[in-house]
């Protein structure tokens, strides 16, 4: 329907808007993934140190 009503330019504008709206969300997700990875790595180090101290 969008192609019939506004043509290819309207579709391109909608696609550009969707991409520019999604970029900040992508950055937030990347920061969350990095934070989770760092936290899990620290927990693994702590558990490994605890296990070695019990031996």
For each residue, the residues with C-beta under 8 A, 3 or more apart:
1: 4 5
2: 5 6 10 11 14
3: 6 7 8 10 11
4: 1
5: 1 2 10
6: 2 3 9 10 11
7: 3 10 11
8: 3 11 12
9: 6 12 13
10: 2 3 5 6 7 13 14
11: 2 3 6 7 8 14 15
12: 8 9 15 16
13: 9 10 16 17
14: 2 10 11 17 18
15: 11 12 18 19
16: 12 13 19 20
17: 13 14 20 21
18: 14 15 21 22
19: 15 16 22 23
20: 16 17 23
21: 17 18 24 25
22: 18 19 25 26
23: 19 20 26 27
24: 21 27 28
25: 21 22 28 29
26: 22 23 29 30
27: 23 24 30 31
28: 24 25 31 32
29: 25 26 32 33
30: 26 27 33 34
31: 27 28 34 35
32: 28 29 35 36
33: 29 30 36 37
34: 30 31 37 38
35: 31 32 38 39
36: 32 33 39 40
37: 33 34 40 41
38: 34 35 41 42
39: 35 36 42 43
40: 36 37 43 44
41: 37 38 44 45
42: 38 39 45 46
43: 39 40 46 47
44: 40 41 47 48
45: 41 42 48 49
46: 42 43 49 50
47: 43 44 50 51
48: 44 45 51 52
49: 45 46 52 53
50: 46 47 53 54
51: 47 48 54 55
52: 48 49 55
53: 49 50
54: 50 51
55: 51 52
